[in-house]
Amino acid sequence: MKFIPQHLLLTALLCGGTGGTALAQAQDKKTVLTTFTILADMAQNVAGDRLNVVSITKPGAEIHGYQFTPSDLVNARGASLILNNGLNLERWFEKFTRQLGRVPSVTLTEGITPVNITSDAYRGKPNPHAWMSPKNALIYVENIRKAFVKLDPAGAKTFNANARKYSDQIRAVDTRLRTQLASLPKNQRALVTCEGAFSYLTRDYGLSEHYLWPVNAEEGQGTPRQIKAVIDAVRAEKIPAVFCESTVPTRGMEQVAKEAGARFGGVLYVDSLTDARGAVPTYLKLLQKDADTILKGLGTR
């Protein structure tokens, strides 16, 4: 069998597109598609060298309302499995699979107890960003492991060992983040963001949460009512810094910072990894980078 260097595997993982199909043909391995890059990174850690893992969406993409292309469908027809998040995250996924036809899919949030959204049109619906809790990430990994063992029983030993190792790494990051975020003074234990994508993280680490919109809005700016509500909260609680996500414009939150007398603390990563040269090329680095940005923004670093 022709050897394919590891850097090509990573390129296929992060770039998606025709590279994944060509790589699968060259290596004679089964290809697993994921709906976005974070799931691809998790899956690649479990798969090791036995499977090709390719993300449909590319680094930096806005995944809620992604507009899939004809080439996405062509590439997906060569896949053996598709992994999706569920919890209404990928609003395009049902249409995608309907047009695709017979490629099995697995929803990785099965078994997770969702945090429900409490405001606006999404009130009562599950917050889809469950991976922002390392504890939930362990459930993702277990669901990936089971899916891969079913897909490729001969690789069960590899998948089981990889899943154990990766789960240990997730637990280590969870412990580190818990210690670091616990250092925040009581009057600064508040996270203010554009999208309400951090409900699982704030729950895990004992922070309060404010946001402009619960799930990425079409316009990505926030309404005057939403902006005013966050300004009022930042003023009332004397929150020193506010943040926004990497996949949406920051103008609305910069307005909040200016009018509330707070700092704009920087960009947080939620829905997408960067490429290998960027700040968060892996899920574990995403969690740590966000924690570092929060701590620095709130003035404890």
N, C-alpha and C positions, 0 to 999 in steps of 0.2 A: 504493500500500500504506500502511496506517495505521502511523504511527511509534509505537513503544513505547519509552518512556524507559528508559535503562540501569538505573535503580534498580529497575524492575519485573523486569528480567531477573535482577538479583541476588536479589530477593525470591523469585522462582520457584526459582532455584538452591538457596537455603538452606532454603526452607520446604517444597518438594515439594508433594504433595497435588494438589488440583484446580486450583491456580493454574497448574501446568505445562501441563495439558491445555487450559485456557482460553487461555493465552498462545499455545500452538501454533496454535490455531484462529484467533486474532485476527491473528497475523502470517503465517499461511500458510507457516510454516517447519517442517521436520522436527524432531521432538523426540527427544532422546537422554536416556535414564534412566541413572542410576548407582546403585549400591547404597548408597553413603554419601557424605558431603559432601566429603571430601578428593578422591575421584575426580571429583566434580562440579566442583570448583575447577580441577583439572588440565585436565579436558575443556573447560571454558569458556574457558580461556586459549588452547587450540588452536582452538576453534570460532569465537571472535570473535562477530560478529553474524550468522553464516550459519545457526547452529543454535540451538535452545532446549535447554538442558541443565538437568535437574531431578534432584535427589537423592531417592530413595525414602525413606530415613531422614532424620530431621530433626537439626538441630544438638543435640549433647549426647547423642544416642541411643547405647545399647549395641548394637553391630552384630552381634556374634557370634550371639546368640540372638534376634535381632529377631523379633517377632511381627507379620507383615504383616497388613494389614486388607483387607476386600473393596474399599474405595475405592482401595487401592494397586493392586489387580488391574485395576479399572476404568480408572484413569489410565494404567496401563502398556499397555493395549490400543491406546491412541492413539499409542504410541511407534514409532519406526522402528528403534531399536537400544537395547540395554541393555549397559552396561559393568559388569563385576564384577571383583573382585580375584582370586578363586581362592585356591589354597593352603589350602583348608578354612576360610577366614575366615568367609564368610557361610553358616552351617550351614542357613539357611532358603532359600537361593537355588534349589536344585534343585527343591524343592517349589513354590516360587513360579513358576518357569518351566514346570513341568509343568501347573500350573493355568492359567497364562496362555495357553499355546498358541504360535502362530506369530509370535513376535517374536525376531529374531536377537539373539544376545549375543556379546560378545567378552571374553575373559579377559585382563586387562592385565598379569599377571605372566608371560605366555609369554616365554620367553627368559631369565628370571632364574634364577640358581643359588641355590636356597634354603639358608638356614641351618637345620639340623635341631635340633629340641628335644631336650634331653639328659636330661630328668627326668620323673618321674611317668607318668601314663597316656598322655601325648602323646609319650613318648620315641620318637625316630626319625621323627616326622612333621615336615613343614616348618613353620617359624615363619611365620605368614601376614603379618606386619607389614613386608613388604619395602619399602614406601614410606618407611620411616624412614631409609633410605639414599638420599641425594641421587643417588648413582650409579645406583641402581636406578630412581629417579624418571625418569631420562633414558630408560630402557627403557619405562616407563609412557607417557611422552609420545610416543615413537616408535610404540608400539602404538596409541595414540589417533589419531595422525596418519594412519596407514595405514587404520584403520577408517573415519575420516571421509572420506578420499579415495575409498574404495570406496563409501561411502554417498552421497556428493555429489561426483562427479568434477568438476563445474563449479567447485567451490570449492577445488580442489587448490592453486592458487596461494596463496590465503588461508591454508589450513591449514598448508602448508609454511612460509610466512613466520612465522606465529604460533608454530609449534612450534620454529623456530630461535631466535626471540626468547625464548621461555619457557625453553628449554634453557639459553641463556646466563645467564638469571637464576638458574636452579638451580645452575649451576656456580659462580656468584659466591657464593651462600650456602654452598655446600660449602667453598669456599676460606676464607671467613670463619669458619665453624664449626671447621674444622681448626686454624686459627691460635688461635682462642679456647680450644678445649678442650686444645690442646697446652700451654697455660699452667698447667694443673693440676699441682701437685707429684706426684711419682711415688707417694707414699704416699696420695694422695687420688684416684687415677685409678680409682675404682670407682663404679658406678652401681647403687643398690639401689632396686628398685621393687616395686609390688604384682604387676603382670603382667609376664611376660617379653617385653615388647613392644619392647625396645630392642636386641635382639641384633644387628641390622644396623647400628645407630648405633654401638654399642660396638665392633663389629668395624672399622668404618671409621675410628674416631678413637682406637683403642688404649686402651679402657677395659675393666676387668673388669666382670662382671655378676653380680648376685644378685637373686632375686625370690621372692615368696611362692608364686605359681602360674605355670605356663607360659602358659596361655591362660585368659582370664577364667572363673573358676569360677561355678557357678550361684549360690552363696551370696555370692560376692564378699568373703569374709572371710579365707580361709586356714585351714587345719587347724592344731591345736596343733603337730603335727610340722613343718609348713612354717614356722610362726612361730618355733619354737625354732631351726630350722636357720639362719634368717636372723639371728636374734639372735646366735647363736654366731659367724657369719661377720663381722658388724659388730664384735663385740667383738674377735675375733682379729686382724682387719685394721685396727682402730682407725679405722673409716670414720666421718667426722664428721657425715654427714647422709644421710637416706633420703627417698624420694619415693613418691608414689602417682599414679595416673592420674585424669583428670577424670571418667571415666564409671563409677567404682566407689567404694564407701565407703572412707574412709581409716583406719577404726578399727584394722584389723589392723596397718597400718604405724606408726600412732601408738603402738601397744603395743610394737612392735619398738624404736622410738626411745627410749621411756621406759625399757625394761628393759635396753637395750644402752648407754645413756648417750650417745645420739646426738641430733642435732636432727632434727625433721621439716622437711625442706627445702622442702616445698610440692608443688603439683600440676603434673604434666606432662600434655601433650596428645598423644594418639596416634590414637585411632579416630575422632575427630570434631572438626570445626571448631566455632567459636561462630557466633552470628549476627553481623551487620555491626558491632554495638555492643560485641562481646565482645573478649577478648584475642587470639584467633587466628582472624580471619575468613578467612584464606587459608592454603594449605599452606606457603608460604614463611615467613609470619609464625609458623606453628606451630613450624617447625624453629628459628627464631631465639629464640622465647619459651622453648622447652625448654632451649636452650643457656644462655640468660641465667639461668633458674631453677637449673640444675645448677651453674653457676659461682657464683652467689650462695649457694646452699645449702652448697656445699663450701668457702665462705669465701674465694674469690679475688676477690670483688667487694664 
